[in-house]
């Protein structure tokens, strides 16, 4: 890791050096989650309202927050929804439905003005990258390198989020092998921070997960964090502990923090109590685990 990388990531870290970051950049996936709990259609305004409420309540307890341009980034900036102590990360990915997947194709969002976001207070951008075993790597590598360059030129930290996906040709495939193959392919391209899926989705025993996470540490040239999608919320704190003990530097998570609150009668109240408690617990685990490694 270079001194420049350390400097550009400083606004995303806690005093311990750990990353305890919140994600509210989910788009149509969040709409579907809200629709499962609603009698009527979920509007764009409903999405914005939830994201801004979550940001106001939770960002005082997060080292950084990731917000999407499509629905809430501008509103969050204009309405001061992000706590001053919390670094702001903008999404730089454009999602398209394809291949019977809600997010089946991802490109760089050309409506994102990195220089303007820097001026307005953002400190980083994030790009989702789909890794499929039967697709040639050239396109995703080129996209990742372009994104890193955009961030570098704007003075923003670059965060990449490779995710393992099924082959377009169908047939048997190994999701977990894809997690490691993505890290081997994309983890050395120069991104400031790598956001990884938790191996085995956190469902193996602790010793096996530690070995799996150590493999990611060896493959990724720089700091990395885990995401919570696919991991049971009750299991995620232990997943953070295991990953950090094997070389990770924290988490960037959404569902593990706020998803259980969606089932509450008063979602806003539950966010301010139970979701805050979940985030504080995760941050404490990251602080303890990363601090022990430093």
C-alpha positions as CSV (number, residue, x, y, z in Angstrom):
1,X,0.0,0.0,0.0
2,X,1.4,3.4,-0.9
3,X,1.5,6.5,1.3
4,X,-1.0,8.1,-1.2
5,X,-3.4,5.2,-0.6
6,X,-3.2,5.6,3.1
7,X,-3.9,9.3,2.9
8,X,-6.9,8.9,0.5
9,X,-8.5,6.2,2.7
10,X,-8.0,8.2,6.0
11,X,-11.5,9.8,5.8
12,X,-13.1,6.3,5.6
13,X,-11.4,4.9,8.7
14,X,-12.1,4.9,12.4
15,X,-9.4,5.9,14.9
16,X,-8.5,2.3,15.3
17,X,-7.7,2.1,11.6
18,X,-10.7,-0.1,10.9
19,X,-13.4,0.6,8.3
20,X,-16.9,0.5,9.8
21,X,-18.9,1.6,6.7
22,X,-22.6,1.7,6.0
23,X,-24.2,0.9,2.6
24,X,-27.5,2.4,1.5
25,X,-26.8,2.3,-2.2
26,X,-29.2,-0.6,-2.9
27,X,-31.7,0.3,-5.6
28,X,-34.2,-2.1,-7.1
29,X,-33.2,-4.7,-4.6
30,X,-34.3,-2.4,-1.9
31,X,-37.5,-1.6,-3.7
32,X,-38.2,-5.3,-3.7
33,X,-37.4,-5.7,0.0
34,X,-39.8,-2.8,0.8
35,X,-42.5,-4.2,-1.5
36,X,-42.5,-7.5,0.3
37,X,-43.6,-5.6,3.4
38,X,-46.0,-3.2,1.7
39,X,-49.6,-3.4,0.5
40,X,-49.0,-0.9,-2.3
41,X,-46.4,0.0,-4.8
42,X,-43.0,1.3,-3.5
43,X,-42.3,4.7,-5.1
44,X,-39.0,6.4,-5.8
45,X,-39.9,8.8,-3.0
46,X,-40.3,5.8,-0.6
47,X,-36.7,4.7,-1.5
48,X,-35.3,8.2,-1.0
49,X,-37.1,8.6,2.3
50,X,-35.8,5.3,3.7
51,X,-32.2,6.0,2.6
52,X,-32.2,9.5,4.1
53,X,-33.7,8.3,7.3
54,X,-31.1,5.6,7.6
55,X,-28.3,8.0,6.8
56,X,-29.4,10.5,9.4
57,X,-29.8,7.9,12.1
58,X,-26.8,5.7,11.4
59,X,-24.0,7.8,10.0
60,X,-23.1,9.2,13.4
61,X,-22.0,5.6,14.2
62,X,-20.3,4.8,10.8
63,X,-16.9,5.7,9.6
64,X,-18.3,6.2,6.0
65,X,-21.5,5.7,4.1
66,X,-22.1,4.6,0.5
67,X,-25.1,6.3,-1.3
68,X,-26.3,5.8,-4.8
69,X,-26.6,8.7,-7.4
70,X,-29.8,7.3,-8.9
71,X,-32.0,8.0,-5.8
72,X,-30.4,9.6,-2.8
73,X,-26.8,11.0,-3.2
74,X,-27.8,14.5,-4.2
75,X,-30.6,14.7,-1.7
76,X,-28.3,13.4,1.1
77,X,-25.8,16.2,0.3
78,X,-28.4,18.9,-0.1
79,X,-30.3,18.1,3.0
80,X,-27.3,17.4,5.2
81,X,-28.3,13.8,5.9
82,X,-24.8,12.5,6.5
83,X,-23.1,13.2,9.8
84,X,-20.0,15.4,9.6
85,X,-17.9,12.7,11.2
86,X,-18.8,10.2,8.4
87,X,-17.0,9.9,5.1
88,X,-19.2,10.1,2.0
89,X,-18.9,7.5,-0.8
90,X,-20.8,7.8,-4.0
91,X,-21.8,4.9,-6.3
92,X,-20.3,5.1,-9.7
93,X,-22.0,2.0,-11.1
94,X,-24.9,1.8,-13.5
95,X,-27.1,-1.3,-13.1
96,X,-29.1,-3.0,-15.8
97,X,-31.5,-5.9,-15.6
98,X,-30.2,-8.7,-17.8
99,X,-29.9,-12.5,-17.9
100,X,-32.9,-12.9,-15.6
101,X,-31.0,-11.0,-12.9
102,X,-32.0,-7.8,-11.2
103,X,-28.4,-6.6,-11.7
104,X,-27.2,-8.5,-14.7
105,X,-25.0,-5.9,-16.3
106,X,-22.9,-3.2,-14.8
107,X,-21.1,-0.3,-16.4
108,X,-19.6,3.0,-15.2
109,X,-22.3,5.6,-14.5
110,X,-21.4,8.3,-17.0
111,X,-23.7,10.8,-15.1
112,X,-21.4,10.7,-12.1
113,X,-19.1,13.8,-12.1
114,X,-16.3,12.7,-9.8
115,X,-14.7,16.2,-9.7
116,X,-18.0,17.8,-8.7
117,X,-18.7,15.1,-6.1
118,X,-15.2,15.8,-4.6
119,X,-16.1,19.5,-4.4
120,X,-19.4,18.7,-2.7
121,X,-17.8,16.6,0.0
122,X,-17.4,13.1,-1.3
123,X,-14.2,11.2,-0.4
124,X,-14.6,8.0,-2.5
125,X,-16.4,6.3,-5.2
126,X,-17.5,2.6,-5.5
127,X,-17.8,0.4,-8.5
128,X,-19.6,-3.0,-8.6
129,X,-17.9,-5.5,-10.9
130,X,-19.6,-8.8,-12.0
131,X,-17.2,-11.7,-12.3
132,X,-18.5,-14.7,-14.3
133,X,-16.4,-17.8,-15.1
134,X,-17.4,-17.9,-18.7
135,X,-16.8,-14.3,-19.6
136,X,-13.4,-13.0,-20.9
137,X,-11.8,-10.8,-18.4
138,X,-10.7,-8.0,-20.7
139,X,-13.8,-5.9,-20.5
140,X,-14.2,-6.0,-16.7
141,X,-10.4,-5.3,-16.2
142,X,-10.6,-2.4,-18.6
143,X,-13.7,-1.0,-16.8
144,X,-12.0,-1.4,-13.4
145,X,-8.8,0.3,-14.5
146,X,-10.8,3.2,-16.1
147,X,-12.7,3.6,-12.8
148,X,-9.5,3.7,-10.8
149,X,-8.2,6.4,-13.1
150,X,-11.3,8.5,-12.8
151,X,-11.0,8.4,-9.0
152,X,-7.3,9.1,-9.0
153,X,-7.7,12.1,-11.3
154,X,-10.5,13.5,-9.0
155,X,-8.6,12.9,-5.8
156,X,-11.1,10.3,-4.6
157,X,-10.5,6.9,-3.1
158,X,-11.4,4.0,-5.4
159,X,-13.4,1.1,-4.0
160,X,-14.2,-1.9,-6.2
161,X,-16.7,-4.6,-5.3
162,X,-16.3,-7.7,-7.4
163,X,-19.1,-10.2,-7.0
164,X,-19.2,-13.8,-8.1
165,X,-22.0,-14.6,-10.6
166,X,-23.3,-17.6,-12.4
167,X,-21.9,-18.3,-15.9
168,X,-24.1,-17.0,-18.7
169,X,-23.9,-20.4,-20.4
170,X,-25.6,-22.1,-17.4
171,X,-24.5,-25.4,-15.9
172,X,-22.8,-26.2,-12.6
173,X,-20.5,-23.5,-11.1
174,X,-18.8,-22.8,-7.8
175,X,-19.8,-19.4,-6.3
176,X,-17.0,-19.6,-3.7
177,X,-14.3,-20.3,-6.3
178,X,-15.6,-17.2,-8.1
179,X,-15.0,-15.1,-5.0
180,X,-11.3,-16.1,-5.0
181,X,-10.9,-15.9,-8.8
182,X,-12.2,-12.4,-8.8
183,X,-9.8,-11.4,-6.1
184,X,-6.9,-12.9,-8.0
185,X,-7.9,-11.1,-11.2
186,X,-8.9,-7.7,-9.9
187,X,-7.2,-7.4,-6.5
188,X,-3.9,-6.2,-8.0
189,X,-5.2,-3.5,-10.4
190,X,-4.6,-0.6,-8.0
191,X,-7.9,0.1,-6.3
192,X,-7.5,1.8,-3.0
193,X,-9.9,-0.6,-1.3
194,X,-11.4,-4.0,-2.2
195,X,-14.9,-4.9,-1.0
196,X,-15.2,-8.7,-1.0
197,X,-18.0,-11.2,-0.5
198,X,-17.6,-13.3,2.6
199,X,-16.3,-16.7,1.6
200,X,-18.7,-19.6,2.1
201,X,-21.3,-16.8,2.9
202,X,-20.0,-17.2,6.5
203,X,-21.6,-20.7,6.8
204,X,-18.5,-22.8,7.3
205,X,-16.7,-23.3,10.6
206,X,-14.5,-20.5,11.9
207,X,-11.2,-22.2,11.2
208,X,-12.2,-22.9,7.5
209,X,-13.4,-19.3,7.1
210,X,-10.2,-18.0,8.5
211,X,-8.2,-19.9,5.9
212,X,-10.5,-18.7,3.1
213,X,-10.1,-15.1,4.3
214,X,-6.4,-15.4,4.4
215,X,-6.5,-16.5,0.8
216,X,-8.2,-13.2,0.0
217,X,-5.6,-11.3,1.9
218,X,-2.8,-13.0,-0.1
219,X,-4.6,-12.2,-3.4
220,X,-5.5,-8.6,-2.8
221,X,-2.8,-6.0,-3.0
222,X,-4.0,-3.5,-0.4
223,X,-6.7,-3.3,2.3
224,X,-10.0,-5.1,1.9
225,X,-13.3,-5.3,3.7
226,X,-16.3,-7.6,3.6
227,X,-19.8,-7.0,2.6
228,X,-22.8,-8.4,4.4
229,X,-25.1,-9.5,1.5
230,X,-25.6,-13.3,1.6
231,X,-24.5,-13.6,5.3
232,X,-27.2,-14.0,8.0
233,X,-27.4,-10.8,10.0
234,X,-26.8,-12.7,13.3
235,X,-23.7,-14.3,11.8
236,X,-22.2,-11.2,10.4
237,X,-20.4,-9.8,13.5
238,X,-18.5,-13.1,13.8
239,X,-17.8,-13.0,10.1
240,X,-16.2,-9.6,10.6
241,X,-14.1,-10.9,13.5
242,X,-12.9,-13.8,11.5
243,X,-12.2,-11.8,8.3
244,X,-10.3,-9.1,10.2
245,X,-8.3,-11.7,12.1
246,X,-7.2,-13.1,8.7
247,X,-6.2,-9.7,7.3
248,X,-9.3,-7.8,6.4
249,X,-9.7,-4.2,7.7
250,X,-13.4,-4.0,8.5
251,X,-16.7,-4.0,6.6
252,X,-18.9,-2.1,4.3
253,X,-22.4,-3.4,5.0
254,X,-26.0,-2.5,4.6
255,X,-28.4,-5.5,5.0
256,X,-26.8,-6.7,8.2
257,X,-27.4,-3.3,9.8
258,X,-30.8,-2.1,8.6
259,X,-32.6,-5.0,6.9
260,X,-34.0,-6.5,10.2
261,X,-35.6,-3.1,10.9
262,X,-37.8,-3.3,7.8
263,X,-40.0,-5.8,9.7
264,X,-40.7,-3.4,12.6
265,X,-44.0,-1.6,13.0
266,X,-42.1,1.6,13.2
267,X,-39.1,1.4,10.9
268,X,-37.6,4.7,11.8
269,X,-37.8,4.0,15.5
270,X,-36.2,0.6,15.0
271,X,-33.4,2.1,12.9
272,X,-32.6,4.5,15.8
273,X,-32.5,1.7,18.4
274,X,-31.8,-1.8,17.1
275,X,-30.0,-0.8,13.9
276,X,-27.8,1.6,15.7
277,X,-27.0,-1.1,18.2
278,X,-26.1,-3.6,15.4
279,X,-23.8,-1.0,13.8
280,X,-22.2,-0.1,17.0
281,X,-21.5,-3.8,17.8
282,X,-20.0,-4.3,14.3
283,X,-17.8,-1.3,14.7
284,X,-16.6,-2.5,18.1
285,X,-15.8,-5.9,16.6
286,X,-13.8,-4.3,13.8
287,X,-12.0,-1.9,16.2
288,X,-11.0,-4.8,18.4
289,X,-10.0,-7.1,15.6
290,X,-8.1,-4.6,13.4
291,X,-6.5,-3.0,16.4
292,X,-5.2,-6.4,17.6
293,X,-3.6,-6.9,14.2
294,X,-1.9,-3.4,14.1
